[in-house]
Amino acid sequence: TVSHDIVIIGGGSAGIATASSLLKRRPSLDIAVVEPSEDHYYQPGWTMVGGGVFEAPVTRRSTASVMPKAVTWIRQAAATFQPENNQVTLGDGTNINYKLLVVAPGIRLAWEQIEGLEETLGKNGVTSNYRYDLASYTWELVRNLKSGRAIFSQPPMPIKCAGAPQKAMYLSCDVWKDSGVLGNIEVEFRNAGGVLFGVEAYVPALMEYVDRYGIQLKLGSRLVAVDGASRTATFETAEGKVTREFDMLHVVPPQVAPQFVANSPLAAESGFVDVDQFTMQHVRYPNIFGLGDAGSMPNAKTMAAVRKQAPIVACNALAVLDGKQPMADYDGYGSCPLTVERGKIILAEFGYGGKLLPSFPTWLIDGRRPARLSWLLKSEVLPWVYWNGMLRGHEWLAKPNERRAA
Ligand code: FAD
């Protein structure tokens, strides 16, 4: 049995940001990060890859290069949790003991829930920006499509970056519009949900783009099967099953809690790590915290949310290690930069209950309107902030809030 003061499960955005934030506050900490992947991804960049704005490799770095030097990196997957014994078991059967555990293994893409999808992904015009290796295929399809039907699907919530399914569509439409072929392409947005976007303030501006690009909006339409060979997709709708032919299909897979979390004593009913939505402390085990896409908090699952959550978890975790109560609160902030055309973004920023939480004054950026400055933020500023700020524990734009009065 190995033992560390703090064990972090997952070395993605949340795991690395939390490790760095903890070390910034207390450099002497003994932290282990459990992460099986040799690669670390800046997933928000994949929308840009699919739109031909970024090359895929700029969104990937080695895990070794982002892992803080003072951390012990355990190159394995976690398999089970024994919270009563303060113990985690890894894939190879090794047990690790901890004083404090942070659980951040992200969300699982459940491709298998759509019949016939896995075997045709990456060919027959079927793609998804939700995978590093497929985002460039999206761009290939977009460049080559001159006529026919393009379908963009969105599964039921929860998904990470709820705006990403339509971002892919708007960027594609913008390319087709510029090259003069949009009129020959029938574009459908088939969304399992009942609204275009979950926070109403942003819907009018998005609807303008739906109209401008001539997109057919089909709400309550859930992708259930794909047949690559015949290029058909089947959707479940209130009127029964509908099968549509396509020339291009951009799929966003259903998303669920990682199995090993859902099967564990840490899980909420939803399968995600059962934490308090403000402190991100586990509701049953005070020395466990959860954040990022794997957490049960009802925020929009985004990198932007993680940027705010990591310092809060770091503050609260240190308080608990010192025998005190959590001292910082998360307001549910999340952000979704909706790429409505190449060069303009509708910058959705909101917290719990859909409360608008803009980072900038309205005269600079009004998130409800498409803006060039927001595009600059997404294409230039945020990737840099990610690699050089967030992953290294520099907390620009992310100072933890004090706990609200109980
Ligand atoms: P991840 O970054 O996914 O990391 C999870 C890590 O856990 C991975 O490294 C994984 O290998 C590891 N892991 C998994 N299982 C185990 C295990 N058993 N043991 C140990 N480790 C394990 N967010 C925005 O803010 N803005 C955007 O514009 C945006 N656009 C997006 C576009 C797309 C196409 C996608 C896919 C996502 C987008 N996001 C965006 C969302 C953002 O990328 C995620 O919310 C963020 O990465 C969540 O961080 P995380 O650490 O919780 O999960």
Boltz pocket constraint, residues with backbone or C-beta under 6 A from the ligand:
constraints:
  - pocket:
      binder: B
      contacts: [[A, 9], [A, 10], [A, 11], [A, 12], [A, 13], [A, 14], [A, 15], [A, 34], [A, 35], [A, 36], [A, 37], [A, 39], [A, 41], [A, 42], [A, 43], [A, 44], [A, 45], [A, 46], [A, 47], [A, 76], [A, 77], [A, 78], [A, 79], [A, 104], [A, 105], [A, 106], [A, 107], [A, 129], [A, 130], [A, 131], [A, 160], [A, 161], [A, 164], [A, 258], [A, 260], [A, 291], [A, 292], [A, 293], [A, 294], [A, 301], [A, 302], [A, 303], [A, 304], [A, 305], [A, 306], [A, 335], [A, 336], [A, 337]]
      max_distance: 6.0
